[in-house]
Amino acid sequence: MTNKTKTLPVWAIPDIHGEIDLLNNLLSQLRAERAFDPKYSAGVFFLGDLVDRGPSPARVIEMVRFLMDRHPGHVRCLYGNHENFLVQNCRHPIRARGRSECDRYLWNLNGGDTTLRSFDGQIPLDVAEWVESLPSVIHFEEFFFTHAPVLKRHIEEEGWQEDVDNLMWAKTRKDFGDRIASEIDDLANLSEVFGRKTINVCGHQHGLNRGFMSVGPRLNLRTGTFMLDSGAGCWEHAPLIAMDVRNLKILYATKLA
């Protein structure tokens, strides 16, 4: 890795949840930043949860697949808990990863009805296979991309990097409403784990319904954890963001006038 490469932006996009208009807005800004040109960007990483809740999950998947095909190795995408919902309920003989189980009723409670409608009631086999092929972890240079944050209690377990349930579902106690709990006590410091500078970049955990009313990233510099989910698809006016996690530049796409 050259000195120039070490300074190139590394773009991360958290949970989109079917919000195709926000995604298209954000992609226009990313193109203006030359984010898809390897001369000007080290990579673009989608952090999972492309589907459910928002109006157009099928179009979001189509767009992300197009970007990955057009920019192989430069654009990558993680498998989130809502991708797991989709695979478990797609009616194809594909085995969903992890131990968690979700029936159709629970999926609908979490926004799966919009995904089914966007695919006219049936998930195509090629879509389900593509979703299931997505990785649960991407370790790229100094960044450790996961859908959910890595917690201290997980790294004490053998094989924690393969425990996809935790990497899809984990949340800190504060996000579950414990306002006294310190996220520093919950979040793992991966620099200590790997013995070199490592930043955990994740989505999954926003504070819109936990009293934070935060529509931007939450950066815990003491543990090296960047929680980027801004609540897109979960709240009517929540934005979608992209963040250059190397240089701490943030782009916002919003529905507000």
FIGUTOR-183429 format. One record per residue (C-alpha): residue number from 0; residue in three letters; x, y, z. Coordinates in nm, 4 decimals. Example, Ala and Ser with C-alpha at 12.3 -4.5 7.8 and 13.67 -1.06 7.14 Angstrom:
2
+-----+--------+----------+----------+----------+
: num : residu :        x :        y :        z :
+-----+--------+----------+----------+----------+
:   0 :    Ala :   1.2300 :  -0.4500 :   0.7800 :
:   1 :    Ser :   1.3670 :  -0.1060 :   0.7140 :
+-----+--------+----------+----------+----------+
***
This chain:
257
+-----+--------+----------+----------+----------+
: num : residu :        x :        y :        z :
+-----+--------+----------+----------+----------+
:   0 :    Met :   0.0000 :   0.0000 :   0.0000 :
:   1 :    Thr :   0.1604 :   0.3285 :  -0.1136 :
:   2 :    Asn :   0.1506 :   0.6531 :   0.0821 :
:   3 :    Lys :  -0.1021 :   0.7867 :  -0.1683 :
:   4 :    Thr :  -0.3254 :   0.4825 :  -0.1242 :
:   5 :    Lys :  -0.3219 :   0.5339 :   0.2529 :
:   6 :    Thr :  -0.4881 :   0.8729 :   0.2079 :
:   7 :    Leu :  -0.7514 :   0.7755 :  -0.0501 :
:   8 :    Pro :  -1.1123 :   0.7960 :   0.0711 :
:   9 :    Val :  -1.2787 :   0.4775 :   0.1908 :
:  10 :    Trp :  -1.6539 :   0.5224 :   0.1540 :
:  11 :    Ala :  -1.9060 :   0.3350 :   0.3698 :
:  12 :    Ile :  -2.2840 :   0.3401 :   0.3228 :
:  13 :    Pro :  -2.4991 :   0.2031 :   0.6073 :
:  14 :    Asp :  -2.8535 :   0.0630 :   0.6046 :
:  15 :    Ile :  -3.0561 :   0.1762 :   0.3002 :
:  16 :    His :  -3.3788 :  -0.0165 :   0.3727 :
:  17 :    Gly :  -3.5354 :   0.0184 :   0.0303 :
:  18 :    Glu :  -3.4955 :   0.3976 :   0.0013 :
:  19 :    Ile :  -3.4013 :   0.4130 :  -0.3661 :
:  20 :    Asp :  -3.4503 :   0.7893 :  -0.4004 :
:  21 :    Leu :  -3.2113 :   0.8564 :  -0.1139 :
:  22 :    Leu :  -2.9646 :   0.6096 :  -0.2630 :
:  23 :    Asn :  -2.9770 :   0.7724 :  -0.6066 :
:  24 :    Asn :  -2.9248 :   1.1131 :  -0.4463 :
:  25 :    Leu :  -2.6268 :   0.9796 :  -0.2547 :
:  26 :    Leu :  -2.4787 :   0.8083 :  -0.5601 :
:  27 :    Ser :  -2.4844 :   1.1388 :  -0.7487 :
:  28 :    Gln :  -2.2801 :   1.2937 :  -0.4692 :
:  29 :    Leu :  -2.0417 :   0.9979 :  -0.4633 :
:  30 :    Arg :  -1.9871 :   1.0231 :  -0.8374 :
:  31 :    Ala :  -1.9005 :   1.3908 :  -0.7909 :
:  32 :    Glu :  -1.6413 :   1.2733 :  -0.5350 :
:  33 :    Arg :  -1.5072 :   1.0207 :  -0.7921 :
:  34 :    Ala :  -1.5764 :   0.7495 :  -0.5369 :
:  35 :    Phe :  -1.6026 :   0.4803 :  -0.8056 :
:  36 :    Asp :  -1.2678 :   0.5660 :  -0.9646 :
:  37 :    Pro :  -0.9789 :   0.3687 :  -0.8073 :
:  38 :    Lys :  -0.7488 :   0.6643 :  -0.8751 :
:  39 :    Tyr :  -0.9482 :   0.8746 :  -0.6301 :
:  40 :    Ser :  -1.1025 :   0.6210 :  -0.3915 :
:  41 :    Ala :  -0.9841 :   0.3047 :  -0.2185 :
:  42 :    Gly :  -1.3303 :   0.1502 :  -0.2239 :
:  43 :    Val :  -1.7046 :   0.1787 :  -0.1599 :
:  44 :    Phe :  -1.8591 :  -0.0497 :   0.1025 :
:  45 :    Phe :  -2.2304 :  -0.1093 :   0.1610 :
:  46 :    Leu :  -2.2875 :  -0.2264 :   0.5188 :
:  47 :    Gly :  -2.5962 :  -0.4445 :   0.4639 :
:  48 :    Asp :  -2.9716 :  -0.4036 :   0.5180 :
:  49 :    Leu :  -3.0466 :  -0.3052 :   0.1600 :
:  50 :    Val :  -3.4026 :  -0.4337 :   0.1927 :
:  51 :    Asp :  -3.7275 :  -0.4028 :   0.3947 :
:  52 :    Arg :  -3.9217 :  -0.1024 :   0.5294 :
:  53 :    Gly :  -3.8645 :   0.1444 :   0.2451 :
:  54 :    Pro :  -4.0698 :   0.1370 :  -0.0783 :
:  55 :    Ser :  -3.8190 :  -0.0058 :  -0.3286 :
:  56 :    Pro :  -3.5976 :  -0.2878 :  -0.1975 :
:  57 :    Ala :  -3.5892 :  -0.4607 :  -0.5380 :
:  58 :    Arg :  -3.4537 :  -0.1483 :  -0.7059 :
:  59 :    Val :  -3.1950 :  -0.0993 :  -0.4307 :
:  60 :    Ile :  -3.0678 :  -0.4552 :  -0.4800 :
:  61 :    Glu :  -3.0642 :  -0.4034 :  -0.8567 :
:  62 :    Met :  -2.8566 :  -0.0862 :  -0.8179 :
:  63 :    Val :  -2.6050 :  -0.2356 :  -0.5749 :
:  64 :    Arg :  -2.5634 :  -0.5439 :  -0.7962 :
:  65 :    Phe :  -2.5061 :  -0.3179 :  -1.0960 :
:  66 :    Leu :  -2.2415 :  -0.1188 :  -0.9104 :
:  67 :    Met :  -2.0641 :  -0.4335 :  -0.7927 :
:  68 :    Asp :  -2.0661 :  -0.5792 :  -1.1448 :
:  69 :    Arg :  -1.9422 :  -0.2555 :  -1.2969 :
:  70 :    His :  -1.6715 :  -0.1981 :  -1.0342 :
:  71 :    Pro :  -1.5637 :  -0.5488 :  -0.9258 :
:  72 :    Gly :  -1.3582 :  -0.5522 :  -0.6089 :
:  73 :    His :  -1.3975 :  -0.1769 :  -0.5676 :
:  74 :    Val :  -1.7653 :  -0.1846 :  -0.4624 :
:  75 :    Arg :  -1.8536 :  -0.4463 :  -0.2027 :
:  76 :    Cys :  -2.1553 :  -0.5242 :   0.0150 :
:  77 :    Leu :  -2.2157 :  -0.6977 :   0.3477 :
:  78 :    Tyr :  -2.4908 :  -0.9372 :   0.4526 :
:  79 :    Gly :  -2.7144 :  -0.7831 :   0.7210 :
:  80 :    Asn :  -2.9913 :  -0.9191 :   0.9397 :
:  81 :    His :  -3.2569 :  -0.8059 :   0.6912 :
:  82 :    Glu :  -3.0807 :  -0.9958 :   0.4143 :
:  83 :    Asn :  -3.1066 :  -1.2949 :   0.6462 :
:  84 :    Phe :  -3.4817 :  -1.2349 :   0.6768 :
:  85 :    Leu :  -3.5085 :  -1.2396 :   0.2976 :
:  86 :    Val :  -3.3121 :  -1.5629 :   0.2533 :
:  87 :    Gln :  -3.5102 :  -1.7393 :   0.5271 :
:  88 :    Asn :  -3.8400 :  -1.6495 :   0.3621 :
:  89 :    Cys :  -3.7642 :  -1.6670 :  -0.0112 :
:  90 :    Arg :  -3.9229 :  -2.0135 :  -0.0678 :
:  91 :    His :  -3.6103 :  -2.1392 :  -0.2423 :
:  92 :    Pro :  -3.3952 :  -2.4274 :  -0.1114 :
:  93 :    Ile :  -3.1231 :  -2.1950 :   0.0152 :
:  94 :    Arg :  -3.0028 :  -2.2354 :   0.3711 :
:  95 :    Ala :  -2.9857 :  -1.9074 :   0.5634 :
:  96 :    Arg :  -2.6735 :  -1.8585 :   0.7705 :
:  97 :    Gly :  -2.6653 :  -1.8276 :   1.1474 :
:  98 :    Arg :  -2.8819 :  -1.9637 :   1.4263 :
:  99 :    Ser :  -3.1556 :  -1.7004 :   1.4338 :
: 100 :    Glu :  -3.4933 :  -1.7919 :   1.2912 :
: 101 :    Cys :  -3.7548 :  -1.5629 :   1.1439 :
: 102 :    Asp :  -4.0958 :  -1.6650 :   1.0142 :
: 103 :    Arg :  -4.2969 :  -1.4653 :   0.7638 :
: 104 :    Tyr :  -4.4968 :  -1.2883 :   1.0368 :
: 105 :    Leu :  -4.1835 :  -1.1620 :   1.2117 :
: 106 :    Trp :  -4.0311 :  -1.0598 :   0.8793 :
: 107 :    Asn :  -4.3405 :  -0.8552 :   0.7957 :
: 108 :    Leu :  -4.3245 :  -0.6866 :   1.1356 :
: 109 :    Asn :  -3.9739 :  -0.5771 :   1.0383 :
: 110 :    Gly :  -4.0726 :  -0.4424 :   0.6975 :
: 111 :    Gly :  -4.0532 :  -0.7563 :   0.4851 :
: 112 :    Asp :  -4.3898 :  -0.6850 :   0.3251 :
: 113 :    Thr :  -4.2381 :  -0.3988 :   0.1252 :
: 114 :    Thr :  -3.9644 :  -0.6293 :  -0.0038 :
: 115 :    Leu :  -4.2160 :  -0.8886 :  -0.1195 :
: 116 :    Arg :  -4.4333 :  -0.6242 :  -0.2878 :
: 117 :    Ser :  -4.1325 :  -0.4801 :  -0.4685 :
: 118 :    Phe :  -4.0659 :  -0.8275 :  -0.6148 :
: 119 :    Asp :  -4.4350 :  -0.8865 :  -0.6980 :
: 120 :    Gly :  -4.4743 :  -1.1372 :  -0.4153 :
: 121 :    Gln :  -4.1870 :  -1.3752 :  -0.4954 :
: 122 :    Ile :  -3.8132 :  -1.3333 :  -0.4475 :
: 123 :    Pro :  -3.6351 :  -1.4501 :  -0.7670 :
: 124 :    Leu :  -3.3886 :  -1.7344 :  -0.7188 :
: 125 :    Asp :  -3.0953 :  -1.5371 :  -0.8625 :
: 126 :    Val :  -3.1628 :  -1.2545 :  -0.6151 :
: 127 :    Ala :  -3.1773 :  -1.4922 :  -0.3188 :
: 128 :    Glu :  -2.8547 :  -1.6608 :  -0.4287 :
: 129 :    Trp :  -2.6789 :  -1.3271 :  -0.4746 :
: 130 :    Val :  -2.7923 :  -1.2076 :  -0.1308 :
: 131 :    Glu :  -2.6772 :  -1.5302 :   0.0353 :
: 132 :    Ser :  -2.3358 :  -1.4950 :  -0.1324 :
: 133 :    Leu :  -2.2619 :  -1.1653 :   0.0450 :
: 134 :    Pro :  -1.9938 :  -1.1763 :   0.3171 :
: 135 :    Ser :  -2.0615 :  -1.1118 :   0.6859 :
: 136 :    Val :  -1.7207 :  -0.9455 :   0.7418 :
: 137 :    Ile :  -1.4853 :  -0.7474 :   0.5211 :
: 138 :    His :  -1.1378 :  -0.6684 :   0.6585 :
: 139 :    Phe :  -0.9898 :  -0.3985 :   0.4354 :
: 140 :    Glu :  -0.6677 :  -0.2217 :   0.5272 :
: 141 :    Glu :  -0.7257 :  -0.0699 :   0.8748 :
: 142 :    Phe :  -1.1042 :  -0.1120 :   0.8583 :
: 143 :    Phe :  -1.3112 :  -0.4044 :   0.9857 :
: 144 :    Phe :  -1.6534 :  -0.3759 :   0.8220 :
: 145 :    Thr :  -1.9458 :  -0.5542 :   0.9868 :
: 146 :    His :  -2.3200 :  -0.4988 :   0.9781 :
: 147 :    Ala :  -2.3572 :  -0.4807 :   1.3575 :
: 148 :    Pro :  -2.0939 :  -0.3537 :   1.6016 :
: 149 :    Val :  -1.8417 :  -0.5963 :   1.7474 :
: 150 :    Leu :  -1.8904 :  -0.6151 :   2.1246 :
: 151 :    Lys :  -1.6411 :  -0.7047 :   2.3958 :
: 152 :    Arg :  -1.8369 :  -1.0087 :   2.5042 :
: 153 :    His :  -1.8172 :  -1.1505 :   2.1514 :
: 154 :    Ile :  -1.4407 :  -1.1449 :   2.1142 :
: 155 :    Glu :  -1.4044 :  -1.3538 :   2.4278 :
: 156 :    Glu :  -1.5760 :  -1.6372 :   2.2402 :
: 157 :    Glu :  -1.3828 :  -1.8800 :   2.0227 :
: 158 :    Gly :  -1.4524 :  -1.8277 :   1.6541 :
: 159 :    Trp :  -1.6211 :  -1.4912 :   1.7078 :
: 160 :    Gln :  -1.5431 :  -1.3719 :   1.3530 :
: 161 :    Glu :  -1.7555 :  -1.6570 :   1.2161 :
: 162 :    Asp :  -2.0462 :  -1.5934 :   1.4557 :
: 163 :    Val :  -2.2698 :  -1.4316 :   1.1979 :
: 164 :    Asp :  -2.5642 :  -1.3924 :   1.4366 :
: 165 :    Asn :  -2.3688 :  -1.1492 :   1.6522 :
: 166 :    Leu :  -2.2227 :  -0.9742 :   1.3477 :
: 167 :    Met :  -2.5767 :  -0.9259 :   1.2110 :
: 168 :    Trp :  -2.7745 :  -0.8538 :   1.5279 :
: 169 :    Ala :  -2.5581 :  -0.7155 :   1.8093 :
: 170 :    Lys :  -2.6460 :  -0.3842 :   1.9735 :
: 171 :    Thr :  -2.5063 :  -0.2045 :   2.2750 :
: 172 :    Arg :  -2.7066 :  -0.1789 :   2.5959 :
: 173 :    Lys :  -2.7498 :   0.1935 :   2.5380 :
: 174 :    Asp :  -2.9318 :   0.1247 :   2.2129 :
: 175 :    Phe :  -3.1744 :  -0.0950 :   2.4043 :
: 176 :    Gly :  -3.2667 :   0.2027 :   2.6202 :
: 177 :    Asp :  -3.0167 :   0.1735 :   2.9066 :
: 178 :    Arg :  -2.9097 :   0.5376 :   2.9217 :
: 179 :    Ile :  -2.6733 :   0.4722 :   3.2117 :
: 180 :    Ala :  -2.4772 :   0.2054 :   3.0260 :
: 181 :    Ser :  -2.1546 :   0.3213 :   2.8650 :
: 182 :    Glu :  -2.0964 :   0.2141 :   2.5069 :
: 183 :    Ile :  -1.7251 :   0.2095 :   2.5854 :
: 184 :    Asp :  -1.7990 :  -0.0781 :   2.8249 :
: 185 :    Asp :  -1.9768 :  -0.2714 :   2.5464 :
: 186 :    Leu :  -1.7745 :  -0.2013 :   2.2319 :
: 187 :    Ala :  -1.4671 :  -0.4051 :   2.1446 :
: 188 :    Asn :  -1.1374 :  -0.2328 :   2.0773 :
: 189 :    Leu :  -1.0236 :  -0.4234 :   1.7693 :
: 190 :    Ser :  -0.6857 :  -0.2493 :   1.7638 :
: 191 :    Glu :  -0.6083 :  -0.4386 :   2.0849 :
: 192 :    Val :  -0.7526 :  -0.7608 :   1.9431 :
: 193 :    Phe :  -0.5511 :  -0.7573 :   1.6197 :
: 194 :    Gly :  -0.2423 :  -0.5795 :   1.7539 :
: 195 :    Arg :  -0.2593 :  -0.3036 :   1.4941 :
: 196 :    Lys :  -0.4813 :  -0.0055 :   1.4209 :
: 197 :    Thr :  -0.8265 :  -0.1400 :   1.3359 :
: 198 :    Ile :  -1.1522 :   0.0532 :   1.3110 :
: 199 :    Asn :  -1.4842 :  -0.1297 :   1.3297 :
: 200 :    Val :  -1.7197 :   0.0328 :   1.0771 :
: 201 :    Cys :  -2.0800 :  -0.0825 :   1.1078 :
: 202 :    Gly :  -2.4443 :   0.0063 :   1.0530 :
: 203 :    His :  -2.7503 :  -0.1563 :   1.2148 :
: 204 :    Gln :  -2.7672 :   0.0617 :   1.5250 :
: 205 :    His :  -2.9273 :   0.4051 :   1.5074 :
: 206 :    Gly :  -3.0657 :   0.6086 :   1.7946 :
: 207 :    Leu :  -3.3812 :   0.7540 :   1.6441 :
: 208 :    Asn :  -3.6163 :   0.5460 :   1.8570 :
: 209 :    Arg :  -3.3962 :   0.5381 :   2.1671 :
: 210 :    Gly :  -3.4074 :   0.9025 :   2.2647 :
: 211 :    Phe :  -3.0901 :   1.0106 :   2.0833 :
: 212 :    Met :  -3.2614 :   1.1674 :   1.7785 :
: 213 :    Ser :  -2.9275 :   1.1297 :   1.6052 :
: 214 :    Val :  -2.9380 :   1.1336 :   1.2246 :
: 215 :    Gly :  -2.5634 :   1.1216 :   1.1787 :
: 216 :    Pro :  -2.2855 :   0.8764 :   1.2552 :
: 217 :    Arg :  -2.1846 :   0.7977 :   1.6114 :
: 218 :    Leu :  -1.8065 :   0.7756 :   1.6349 :
: 219 :    Asn :  -1.6511 :   0.6209 :   1.9434 :
: 220 :    Leu :  -1.2885 :   0.7232 :   1.9072 :
: 221 :    Arg :  -1.1772 :   0.5512 :   2.2278 :
: 222 :    Thr :  -1.2711 :   0.2065 :   2.0987 :
: 223 :    Gly :  -1.2335 :   0.2822 :   1.7283 :
: 224 :    Thr :  -1.5975 :   0.2084 :   1.6428 :
: 225 :    Phe :  -1.7854 :   0.4031 :   1.3766 :
: 226 :    Met :  -2.1621 :   0.3366 :   1.3936 :
: 227 :    Leu :  -2.2999 :   0.4940 :   1.0775 :
: 228 :    Asp :  -2.6681 :   0.3967 :   1.0561 :
: 229 :    Ser :  -2.8649 :   0.7207 :   1.0227 :
: 230 :    Gly :  -3.2098 :   0.5595 :   1.0339 :
: 231 :    Ala :  -3.2980 :   0.5600 :   0.6622 :
: 232 :    Gly :  -3.6206 :   0.3674 :   0.6115 :
: 233 :    Cys :  -3.6903 :   0.3601 :   0.9860 :
: 234 :    Trp :  -3.8137 :   0.7165 :   1.0236 :
: 235 :    Glu :  -3.9923 :   0.9274 :   0.7623 :
: 236 :    His :  -3.7385 :   1.2095 :   0.7539 :
: 237 :    Ala :  -3.4200 :   1.0178 :   0.8339 :
: 238 :    Pro :  -3.1371 :   1.0741 :   0.5850 :
: 239 :    Leu :  -2.9071 :   0.8264 :   0.4199 :
: 240 :    Ile :  -2.5380 :   0.8973 :   0.4575 :
: 241 :    Ala :  -2.2088 :   0.7965 :   0.3065 :
: 242 :    Met :  -1.8955 :   0.8516 :   0.5091 :
: 243 :    Asp :  -1.5330 :   0.8597 :   0.4052 :
: 244 :    Val :  -1.4208 :   0.6706 :   0.7135 :
: 245 :    Arg :  -1.0563 :   0.7518 :   0.6512 :
: 246 :    Asn :  -1.0913 :   1.1300 :   0.6265 :
: 247 :    Leu :  -1.4202 :   1.1676 :   0.8224 :
: 248 :    Lys :  -1.6132 :   1.3384 :   0.5440 :
: 249 :    Ile :  -1.9900 :   1.2837 :   0.5443 :
: 250 :    Leu :  -2.2396 :   1.3101 :   0.2582 :
: 251 :    Tyr :  -2.6108 :   1.3383 :   0.3339 :
: 252 :    Ala :  -2.9127 :   1.2500 :   0.1186 :
: 253 :    Thr :  -3.2412 :   1.3675 :   0.2662 :
: 254 :    Lys :  -3.6106 :   1.3860 :   0.1841 :
: 255 :    Leu :  -3.6453 :   1.7246 :   0.3511 :
: 256 :    Ala :  -3.6897 :   2.0240 :   0.1245 :
+-----+--------+----------+----------+----------+
***
